[in-house]
């Protein structure tokens, strides 16, 4: 099926989505339509107060808005969204947001402070997976009506203690804080679900786009809103097709059937590199690769052994070969893009230095250690590289391979020696990673603090725990930034973790596409900035 420019495009795209195989999309994408291919089978829900997967939050980023937003053109900068201004009271616990006037939802209903307060309350009352991003401020279903209030054009949010203002504001840029049309949502309530079932197939936002069709594991269609408060989106229709195979995406891109391919492998990227009609855009994501060294094994608690391991990893060798285009060297627990993130990479492969440190450690050599790793080709490739270089230094790694569930279960039970793992941030503030890598309130087996990675690896972070608690309440943002830098350096050089890589992203697109933002490590994909 081919699209003709005179055909009703939104309707045509919906027809395409309903039953067209990916290989038969269209010979050439219309000028007013952005066609993307991605793996979107991670979507559990598109209700913005339940969505917590990458593909769902990408969709919602273009359909809804938050009170405070991240500017895709200025990474990390907070800008007005639906709130024109905000302030913190002297007590450090009372936040006020003045909402903009004249903004409407896609239904035509005016967006009010009542909608904003009602939306944030809805997050807490629904209590779906991402609700903790707001409930960590002391909000509960029982107290939220008193903690979040509105009067006139002002929303007031009270917290249980005086946190760093930047912490609160950063969390309010997360997708879970999207503002919904409460009148429309509650009109579609079924059995007390606050419109949750309805929002899994419909949208009710102030965003640049409106959801026209969504089929799980197939795709979705968005249509631009006329008269959007930011200005009309240049591209009128967005068509996302679920195409998980990189090779298929490459073929569609080469034929001009799609504008952007988001799941292409390094091989596919290399294959289009000489094509003048295609360009590759590089970005980073929030995922990190690291090694966790179980401190219950005495040898792994030896600082000299820990340092030796940091010098026994072939960081660049892996990112130049098996991880090319997918990961970059990164040696701190905050991903690039976060407030206070370190980009320093002081460690490199140095077998002689690793040998010398092991000799100084006093442990019996060669050191025999198990490396628990998920049965996934990329992770197995990393494990094989580590096995090779560690052996040269004097550490024999025995690979303990299992499926993802078994490996995670073993890690959460503190039964590993060393394990290869990834971790991604839950919200765009440094506390999201600092709290899990550098905090551990109770290191006993009975505590069961599986949410703390430090606990999972039986590591007591000592002073870093208190330093992290201090950083999350530091009101001065510059001082807070410096605190996280200090915490990361101490953690990098003296913890039970070896930080190795940060996720890289490569989006391949037709050469005429400009203004697409993948979201970096802190935000989501933006379609309303795209032109072609």
C-alpha positions in Angstrom: 0.0 0.0 0.0 1.3 3.4 -0.9 0.3 6.8 0.4 -0.7 9.5 -2.1 -0.3 13.1 -1.0 -4.0 13.9 -1.6 -5.2 11.0 0.7 -6.4 11.7 4.3 -3.0 11.0 5.9 -4.0 10.3 9.5 -6.7 7.9 8.3 -4.3 6.3 5.9 -1.7 5.8 8.5 -4.2 4.2 10.8 -5.2 1.8 8.0 -1.5 1.0 7.5 -1.1 0.3 11.1 -4.1 -2.0 11.3 -2.7 -4.6 8.9 0.3 -3.7 6.8 3.5 -5.7 7.2 6.6 -3.6 7.9 8.1 -4.4 4.5 5.2 -2.8 2.7 4.9 0.5 4.4 5.2 3.2 1.7 7.5 4.0 -1.2 8.2 7.5 0.1 7.1 9.1 3.3 4.8 12.2 2.9 6.4 15.6 3.6 4.0 16.2 6.5 4.5 12.7 8.2 7.4 11.4 10.3 7.6 7.6 10.0 9.7 5.8 12.7 10.6 2.1 13.2 11.5 0.9 16.7 11.0 -2.0 19.1 8.0 -0.8 21.1 7.0 -4.1 22.7 8.2 -2.9 26.0 5.0 -0.7 26.4 3.0 -1.9 29.4 0.7 1.2 29.5 0.5 4.6 27.9 -1.4 6.1 30.9 1.2 8.7 31.7 0.9 8.0 35.4 1.6 4.3 34.9 4.0 4.3 31.9 7.6 3.5 33.0 9.1 2.0 29.9 11.2 3.8 27.3 8.8 3.5 24.4 5.7 4.5 26.4 7.5 7.6 27.9 8.7 8.5 24.4 5.1 8.5 23.1 3.8 10.5 26.2 6.6 13.1 25.9 4.9 14.3 22.8 1.3 14.1 24.0 1.5 15.5 27.5 3.4 18.3 29.2 4.7 18.8 32.8 4.8 21.9 35.0 8.5 22.2 34.6 10.3 20.7 31.5 13.7 19.8 30.2 14.6 21.8 27.0 15.7 19.2 24.4 17.9 21.8 22.8 19.7 22.6 26.1 20.5 19.4 27.9 19.8 19.5 31.7 18.3 23.0 31.7 14.9 23.4 33.4 12.4 25.5 31.5 8.8 26.6 32.0 6.3 24.0 30.9 2.7 24.4 32.0 3.9 26.5 34.9 5.2 30.0 34.0 7.0 30.4 37.3 7.7 28.5 40.5 9.1 29.2 44.0 10.1 27.6 47.3 9.1 29.0 50.6 11.5 29.8 53.4 10.7 26.5 55.1 12.1 24.6 52.1 9.0 22.4 52.2 6.4 24.4 50.4 6.6 24.7 46.6 4.2 26.9 44.5 3.7 26.8 40.7 1.8 29.4 38.8 0.2 27.8 35.8 0.0 29.5 32.4 -3.3 30.8 31.2 -4.9 30.1 27.8 -3.6 26.6 27.5 -6.2 23.9 26.5 -6.2 20.1 26.5 -6.9 18.2 23.3 -10.6 18.0 24.3 -10.8 21.8 24.3 -11.1 22.0 28.0 -8.9 24.7 29.6 -5.9 23.5 31.6 -6.2 24.8 35.1 -4.4 24.6 38.5 -7.1 22.2 39.5 -6.1 19.8 36.7 -2.4 20.1 37.6 -3.1 19.4 41.3 -5.5 16.6 40.4 -3.0 15.0 38.1 -0.3 14.8 40.7 -2.8 13.6 43.3 -3.9 10.9 40.7 -0.3 9.6 40.5 -0.2 9.0 44.2 -3.7 7.5 44.5 -3.2 5.2 41.5 0.1 4.1 43.0 1.4 2.5 39.8 5.1 1.6 39.3 6.5 5.2 38.8 4.5 6.7 41.7 7.5 6.4 44.0 9.1 9.4 42.1 6.5 11.6 43.9 5.7 9.5 47.0 9.4 9.8 48.1 8.5 13.3 49.1 6.2 12.0 51.9 3.0 11.9 49.8 0.5 9.1 50.4 -3.0 8.4 49.2 -4.2 9.4 52.6 -2.5 12.8 52.8 -2.1 13.8 49.2 -5.2 16.0 49.1 -3.8 18.1 51.9 -0.2 18.0 50.6 -1.1 19.0 47.0 -3.6 21.9 46.8 -4.7 24.6 44.3 -6.2 28.1 44.5 -6.8 30.3 41.5 -3.9 29.8 39.1 -1.5 28.4 41.7 -0.6 24.8 42.7 1.0 24.2 46.1 3.1 21.1 46.8 4.2 20.3 50.4 7.0 17.8 51.2 7.7 16.0 54.3 11.1 17.6 54.8 13.3 20.3 53.2 14.9 18.6 50.2 17.2 20.2 47.6 14.8 22.3 45.4 16.6 20.9 42.3 15.7 17.4 43.5 12.0 18.2 43.6 12.1 20.2 40.3 14.0 17.4 38.4 11.5 14.8 39.6 8.7 17.0 38.3 10.1 16.8 34.8 9.7 13.0 34.8 6.9 11.5 32.7 4.9 10.5 35.8 4.3 14.2 36.5 2.5 14.8 33.2 -0.6 16.8 33.5 -3.9 15.3 32.3 -7.4 16.6 31.5 -9.0 15.5 34.8 -12.5 16.2 33.6 -12.2 14.0 30.6 -10.2 11.3 32.5 -12.7 11.1 35.4 -15.6 11.1 32.9 -14.1 7.8 31.7 -13.6 6.2 35.1 -14.6 2.6 35.4 -15.0 0.9 38.8 -12.8 3.5 40.6 -9.8 3.2 38.2 -9.6 7.0 37.7 -9.7 6.5 34.0 -6.7 4.2 33.9 -8.2 1.7 31.4 -9.4 4.5 29.1 -6.0 6.2 29.1 -4.4 2.9 27.9 -5.9 3.6 24.5 -6.6 7.4 24.5 -4.8 10.6 25.3 -5.9 13.6 27.3 -3.0 16.0 27.3 -1.8 19.5 26.4 1.0 18.2 24.2 1.9 19.0 20.7 0.3 15.8 19.5 -2.9 13.8 20.1 -3.0 10.0 20.1 -5.1 8.8 17.1 -4.4 5.1 17.2 -2.4 2.7 19.4 -2.1 -1.0 18.9 0.2 -2.9 21.4 3.2 -4.6 19.6 2.2 -3.0 16.3 2.5 0.8 16.5 0.8 4.1 17.0 -0.3 7.3 15.1 -0.1 10.8 16.5 -1.6 13.9 15.0 -0.4 17.4 15.6 -2.7 19.9 17.4 -3.4 23.2 15.7 -2.6 26.2 17.9 -0.4 24.4 20.4 1.0 26.7 23.1 4.6 26.1 21.9 3.6 26.7 18.3 2.4 24.2 15.8 4.6 21.1 15.3 6.1 21.3 11.8 5.3 17.6 11.2 1.6 17.0 11.2 1.6 13.2 11.6 3.8 10.7 13.5 3.6 7.1 12.6 5.5 4.6 14.8 5.8 1.0 13.5 7.0 -1.8 15.7 9.9 -3.3 13.8 12.3 -4.9 16.2 14.8 -6.2 13.6 17.7 -3.9 12.8 18.3 -5.4 9.4 14.6 -4.8 8.5 14.8 -1.2 9.7 18.0 -0.7 7.6 16.2 -2.0 4.4 13.2 0.2 5.0 15.4 3.2 5.6 17.5 2.6 2.5 14.3 2.3 0.4 12.9 5.5 1.9 9.9 3.8 3.5 10.8 5.1 7.0 12.4 8.4 8.1 14.1 7.1 11.3 15.3 3.6 12.4 15.9 3.4 16.2 17.0 -0.3 16.7 19.8 -0.7 14.2 22.8 -2.8 15.2 26.4 -1.7 14.8 26.6 -3.9 11.6 23.5 -2.1 10.2 24.9 1.3 11.1 28.2 0.5 9.4 26.2 -0.7 6.4 24.5 2.6 5.8 27.6 4.8 6.7 28.5 5.4 3.0 24.9 6.2 1.9 24.6 9.9 1.2 20.8 9.7 1.8 21.2 8.5 5.3 22.9 10.0 8.4 23.6 8.6 11.9 22.9 10.6 15.0 24.8 9.7 18.2 23.5 10.3 21.7 23.8 8.6 25.1 21.3 6.8 27.2 21.1 6.3 30.9 22.1 2.7 31.3 25.4 1.8 32.9 27.5 -1.4 32.8 29.3 -2.3 36.0 30.9 -5.1 38.0 29.7 -5.7 41.6 32.2 -7.4 43.9 30.6 -9.2 46.8 32.2 -8.0 50.0 31.4 -11.3 51.7 34.3 -12.8 49.8 37.3 -11.5 51.8 39.6 -11.2 48.8 37.1 -8.9 47.0 37.0 -6.6 50.0 40.7 -6.0 49.7 41.2 -2.4 48.4 44.3 -3.5 46.4 42.3 -6.2 44.7 39.5 -3.8 43.9 42.0 -1.3 42.4 43.8 -4.1 40.5 40.5 -5.0 38.8 39.9 -1.4 37.7 43.2 -1.6 35.8 42.5 -5.1 34.4 39.5 -4.1 32.3 40.0 -3.5 28.6 37.6 -0.6 28.4 38.5 0.9 25.0 39.2 -2.5 23.5 35.6 -3.5 24.2 34.0 -0.2 23.1 36.1 -0.3 19.9 35.0 -3.8 19.0 32.2 -5.9 20.6 30.4 -2.8 22.0 31.1 -0.4 19.2 28.3 2.2 18.8 26.3 0.7 21.7 28.4 1.7 24.7 31.1 4.3 25.6 33.7 4.2 28.4 32.2 5.7 31.6 33.6 5.3 35.1 31.2 7.0 37.4 27.7 6.0 38.7 26.0 9.1 37.2 25.4 9.0 33.5 26.7 11.9 31.4 23.8 14.4 31.2 23.0 14.3 34.9 23.6 17.1 37.4 27.1 16.5 38.7 28.0 13.7 36.4 31.8 13.0 36.0 33.2 12.4 32.5 36.7 11.6 33.8 38.0 8.1 32.8 41.2 7.7 34.8 41.4 3.9 34.4 42.6 2.0 31.4 44.0 -1.5 30.7 47.3 -1.8 32.5 48.2 -5.4 33.3 51.5 -4.6 34.9 49.9 -2.1 37.3 47.2 -4.7 38.1 49.8 -7.4 38.7 51.8 -5.0 41.1 48.6 -4.2 43.1 47.7 -7.9 43.4 51.2 -8.6 44.6 50.8 -5.9 47.3 47.4 -7.2 48.3 48.7 -10.3 50.1 46.0 -12.5 48.6 46.9 -16.0 47.3 47.6 -15.9 43.6 46.2 -16.7 41.2 42.9 -15.5 42.7 40.1 -17.9 41.9 36.7 -16.0 41.5 33.3 -16.8 39.9 31.8 -14.2 37.5 28.0 -14.5 37.3 26.7 -13.3 34.0 23.4 -13.4 32.1 23.1 -15.7 29.1 23.1 -12.8 26.6 25.6 -12.5 23.8 26.8 -8.9 24.6 27.3 -9.8 28.3 29.0 -13.0 27.5 31.4 -11.1 25.2 32.1 -8.7 28.0 32.7 -11.6 30.4 35.0 -13.3 27.9 37.1 -10.1 27.6 37.3 -9.8 31.4 38.3 -13.4 31.7 41.1 -12.9 29.3 42.6 -9.7 30.8 42.0 -10.7 34.4 43.9 -13.9 33.9 46.9 -12.0 32.6 46.9 -10.0 35.8 46.5 -13.1 38.1 42.8 -13.5 38.6 41.1 -16.6 37.2 37.4 -16.0 36.4 35.1 -19.0 36.2 32.0 -18.0 34.3 28.7 -18.7 36.0 26.1 -18.3 33.3 22.4 -18.3 33.7 19.2 -16.7 32.4 18.3 -13.1 33.5 16.0 -14.2 36.3 18.4 -16.6 37.9 21.3 -14.1 37.7 19.3 -11.3 39.2 17.9 -13.6 41.9 21.5 -14.6 42.8 22.6 -11.0 42.9 19.6 -10.0 45.1 20.4 -12.8 47.5 24.1 -11.7 47.8 25.3 -15.1 46.5 27.6 -14.0 43.7 31.3 -13.4 43.8 31.5 -10.9 40.9 28.6 -10.1 38.6 28.2 -8.2 35.4 25.1 -5.9 35.6 23.5 -2.9 34.1 21.5 -0.2 35.9 19.4 2.7 34.6 18.1 5.8 36.4 14.5 6.0 37.4 14.1 9.8 37.2 16.3 12.7 36.0 18.0 13.6 39.3 21.4 12.4 40.6 19.8 11.0 43.7 18.2 8.2 41.7 21.7 6.6 41.2 23.5 8.0 44.2 20.9 6.5 46.6 21.4 2.9 45.2 25.2 2.9 44.5 26.3 4.9 47.6 23.7 4.3 50.3 23.0 1.2 52.4 21.2 1.9 55.7 21.4 -1.7 57.0 24.0 -4.1 55.6 22.7 -7.1 57.4 21.4 -10.1 55.5 18.1 -9.7 57.3 17.6 -6.2 56.0 16.8 -7.5 52.5 17.4 -4.0 51.0 17.5 -5.3 47.4 16.7 -1.8 46.0 20.2 -0.7 47.2 22.9 -2.1 44.9 25.4 -1.5 47.7 23.4 -3.9 49.9 23.2 -6.5 47.1 26.9 -6.6 47.0 27.3 -6.5 50.9 29.1 -3.2 50.8 29.0 -0.7 53.6 29.5 2.7 51.9 30.6 4.4 55.2 30.8 8.1 54.8 29.3 8.1 51.3 25.9 7.2 52.8 25.9 10.4 54.9 27.3 12.4 52.1 24.5 11.3 49.8 21.9 12.1 52.4 23.4 15.6 52.7 23.5 16.1 48.9 19.8 15.4 48.4 18.9 18.3 50.8 21.5 20.8 49.7 19.6 23.9 48.5 22.4 25.5 46.6 22.6 23.7 43.2 26.2 24.6 42.5 27.2 23.2 45.9 25.0 20.1 45.3 26.8 19.5 42.0 30.2 19.6 43.7 29.0 17.2 46.4 28.0 14.6 43.8 31.3 15.0 42.0 33.1 14.3 45.3 30.8 11.3 46.1 31.5 9.8 42.7 35.2 10.1 42.8 35.4 8.4 46.2 33.0 5.7 45.0 34.9 5.2 41.7 38.2 4.8 43.5 37.2 3.0 46.6 34.0 1.0 46.4 32.9 -2.6 45.7 31.9 -1.5 42.1 33.9 -1.2 38.9 32.0 1.2 36.7 32.7 0.5 33.0 30.4 1.8 30.3 27.4 4.1 29.5 24.9 3.3 26.9 25.3 4.9 23.5 22.5 5.5 21.1 22.6 5.6 17.3 19.6 6.6 15.4 19.8 6.3 11.6 17.7 8.7 9.6 17.1 10.0 6.2 19.4 13.0 5.4 16.5 15.4 5.2 15.4 14.8 8.8 16.5 17.5 11.3 15.6 18.4 14.9 15.1 14.9 16.2 16.1 14.6 19.9 16.5 11.1 21.3 16.3 12.3 24.9 19.9 11.6 26.1 20.2 10.1 29.6 17.5 12.3 31.3 14.7 13.0 28.8 12.6 11.2 26.2 12.3 11.4 22.4 10.9 14.6 20.9 8.9 14.7 17.7 7.6 18.2 17.9 11.0 19.7 17.0 11.4 17.6 13.9 11.4 19.0 10.3 12.2 17.4 7.0 
